[in-house]
Amino acid sequence: MIVIEAIKNKNILLSTQKVFYKDQPYIKECFIKMLNGEKIIYPKEYMKVINRLGFELEYDLLVLEQVLLKMKEDDMVYALSISPRTFRNHLFVSIAKELFHHFSYFKNRLIFILAENEYYAQTKKYNFLLDIFHELGVKIAIDRVGSLHTSFLYLRELNIDIVRFDSSYSKSL
């Protein structure tokens, strides 16, 4: 299977896009593609496979490690999407702590972007995990607010640092 091999062999391509605030680059948002030889595989194609096979944890840890390595290049804040399922996995928390210890320069320069499709009712547990990452120096963003009912509930119940509204809330000029 191409996707499993790409994860196993760390065959990913990490690219970033600058997000500006007041005409200055403020954040680098990370985007990941997989490589199969010289062929590029886009998330639209491989994320369904990763989710179906249950490889979210392995994938997110690989991406996190690659982002942490990339952060050495500059002093920018980096933002990357993490599967909420991975985020709530205690193994992810443990391994992320180890990575953060090894890459100490990341502190206060990393944002996890979470996009939920379904409401996770154990908000006390969720906030406990959010607080762990806050203490480690990671900010948490909730994505696509307004596109799903769950995001509005989370705004009220979770300790979220950053909110990114669904594009349908922006006006065309």
N, C-alpha and C positions, 0 to 999 in steps of 0.2 A: 504494500500500500504506500503510495507516494507521500501522503501526509505524515504517516508515522515515521517513515524514513527521514523526511525533512526535519521533523522534531528531533529524532534520535541523533542526526548528524549536524544539527544546528544550522540547517540550510534556510536561513531567513534573510530577508533584506529589510533593514531598518532605515526608514526615511523620516524626515521631520519637516514640519511646516511651521513657520513662525506665526505666532498670534501677536498682534500689535495692540498696544494701549498707548494712547496719546502720541501716535506716530513713532513709537519706540518698540522694538521687539521685546516682548514680555515673557512669552512661553513658547516652547517648541513642542508641538503636539506630535506624537509618534504614530507612524503608520507602518504596518508590517505586511510584507508579501513573502510567500514561500518560493523557494527555488527548486526546480526539478531539472538538473543539468543547467542548461542556459535558459530554460523556459520559466517565465514568471507565473506564479499562481496567485490570484487575487483572493482577498478574504471572502468575498462573495461566494467563491467556489469552495474554499477549504474549511471555513468555519462550520458549515453544516456537518461536514465529516468529523471534525474535532468534537463537536457537541454530541453527535450520534454515538461516537466511539468512547466518549467519556475522557477525552484527553485535554480538557480545559486546564487542569492543574499543571500538567507538563508543559503545555503551550505557554501559559501565563508566566510560569517560572523562567522559561527560556527567554521570553520577551523581556521580563524584568531584568534578568542578568545582562542581556544585550544593551538595554537602555542604560543601566548603571555603568557599563563599560563606555558607552558613548558620552556620558555626562562628564568624563574626564576632559573632553575637548574644549569646554567653555564653562561659563558660570551661569548659564541660562537655567530656568525652571523647565523641567520636562513633564509632560502629561501623557499618560498611557492608559488605554482601556484595559480593565481587568474584569473578567467574568465575575458577577456577583456570587455565583456558586463557588468559584475559586476563592474569592475574598473571604467567604464564611468557612472555608476549610482550615482546620487547625494546623494541618501540615503546611499549608501555604504560609500561615503566620510564622511558624517555626523557621522555615527555610528562608523566608523574607528577612527575618531578624538576623539570621546568619549572614546573608548577603549584605545587609545594611552595615553590619559590624565590619565586614571586609572592605566595603566601599563607603567609608565614613563621610566622604565629601558630598554625598547625596543630600544630607540633612537640610530640610526646609527648601529643597529644590525639586521635589517630586510630588506629582499629583496623580492619584488614582481616579480614573473616570469610571463610574459605575452606571450601567443602564439596565434597569430591571424590567422584565416583561410581566412578571407576576409579583403580587404583594407577598412579602415575607413577614409573617405575623409576629415573629419573635424579635420585636424591636429592641428589647432590653439586651438580648444577646448581640444583636447587630450593633447597638451603640457601644457595648463593651469592646467589640472588635475595632470599631471606629476610634475609640479612645486609645487603644493599644497603638494603632498606626499614627494617631495624632502625637502621642508621646515620643514616637520614633522620629517624628519630623516630617510626616507625610500628610498632605492635604487631601481631602476627599471631595470629589465633584460628583454631582448627580446629573446625568445626561438625559436629554429629550423630555425635560419637564414640560408638561402640557400635552404630550402625545399619548400618554397612558395615565390612567387614573392613579396608579400606584405612586407615581412621582409626586403628586400633590400630597398624598398621605405621608410620604417620607419627609417632605419639607416640614411638616408639623411635628414629626416624631423622632427624626434622626439628627445627629450632630454633624450636619453637612457644612463644608466650608464654601463650596462654589456651586452655583446653579447655572446650567446651560439650558436655555429654553429651546423648545422645538422650533424649527425654522418657520413653521406656520404662524408663529406669533410676531414675526418681523414684517414690517410693511415694505412693499415695493416702492421704490422712488422713481 
